[in-house]
Amino acid sequence: MKIRSFASGDHTITASASFDRAGVEGAAVDLPRLVLAMSCQRPLTPGQRVSLGGVEELRLARGRRRVDRAGRRATLFIEDEQMSRCHAVVRKVAAGWELVDAGSKNGMALNGERCVRAILIDGDVVEIGGTMLVFRESGPAAAGAMASDRDLADPAEQAAPAAFRTLALELERRMTELRCIAASNVTVLATGESGTGKELVARAIHELSGRPGPFVAINCGAIPPNLVESELFGYRRGAFSGARDDREGLVRRAHRGTLFLDEVAELPPESQVALLRVLQEGEVRPVGASDAIAVDVRVVAATHQCVQSRIAAGRFREDLYARLAGFELTLPPLRERSEDVGSLIASILGRLGPDAAGVTLHPATARALLTYSYPMNVRQLEQALRTAVVLCGGGPIRVEHLPEPIRLHRASTGAGLRPEDRAVRERLVEILRQTRGNVTAAGRAMGKAPIQVRRWCQRFAIDLASFRARDESIALTPDDGSGAGPVSVPA
């Protein structure tokens, strides 16, 4: 059992936090690391990961960006004029990893609340000066015994396609494998929620493949069913009414290049059969033609659908799935890779041209961008930044420049959440009322480990302490940048 404590001013708030790894989805191990996620004054600078494996103390100091290690101590130097020479220390204690203010001039905040000392929990956002850091503690067992240091600002990292840059451990491991796959002819199937960057990954695969032909993308769900085969495979003149000329089709257009089939699970059954022939035989038969034509295409497919469910329902051919999934990659939703949000912001701002070149972020803005759950994933983040860059007029991007869902999400009772998230939140609130905020009992009732209950509470802005109060109110933290503490609204 870990005890989490916040020290601020003249009082200390203490709450229990269990870290029983045996019950956390059966795959997580302790891989502690601190991620320099975002600089408010330099938002175009990507993130940096510092491993805490083998370290007893990490100092956070002002200086040229680097990590110095000496035995079991390390120092992360951060280019931030608002930081003190030695601003804070993260050190290993019996209860876990403790964050301590080292007598800094400007102080520090944890998840938007001022503090001088606290035990860190996975996903915490630490604010020192104008810098935002994310603490991550657990990771996939397959990643190994220690997370490595990684700085996405290094020239070698910048040479890689943007879609392959990540500080999330499991995604990093898969992207490393994908870089090897990219140079081959192995088919790739990318799955994941809409907006997670599947097409960007497909373009990066083509870029690394060295294939001389073009990258041809097609949204299989946007083509009328009666036109799928003619669009994909082409047709001969006179094959049907209106076919006045021969047409090569998208598959032949991608000859010696890459064919990206977005939303491939939406293909009608008859088109699935024809696509299977392309993959098996390396040839395509245009509509109205008697002879097949040889083609050399690398196929990358993507879908947000659960392919196994569609196979079970008879809506997708299992043999086609076997051909497409030579290498299968699932892109996690943005809410599960908060350590990458700052680097994604840097990449997006870098693509927005001169208007974004000198942009800075207000601390409350950076905090809101880091902690929002992004139901529409990277696409939603990009649209938010495009709008904010225009509205800020060359000055700092403030909270009022962000879209309302991001601006108000911490004050939300669930109205801005996806239906499935809203259902989880409502059930969690009810169980926490019944258990009077007992995390262990709530986790047992929901069939989850206590740490998962705490992650949900952080994500849904639920204050556990409020359920232990006599009025059993739900405390929500405002996101107005004022630094005020939690406020309560009747449950």
Order of alpha helices (4+ residues) and beta strands (2+ residues): beta-beta-beta-beta-beta-beta-beta-beta-beta-beta-beta-beta-beta-beta-beta-alpha-alpha-beta-alpha-beta-alpha-alpha-beta-alpha-beta-beta-beta-alpha-alpha-beta-alpha-alpha-alpha-alpha-alpha-alpha-alpha-alpha-beta-beta
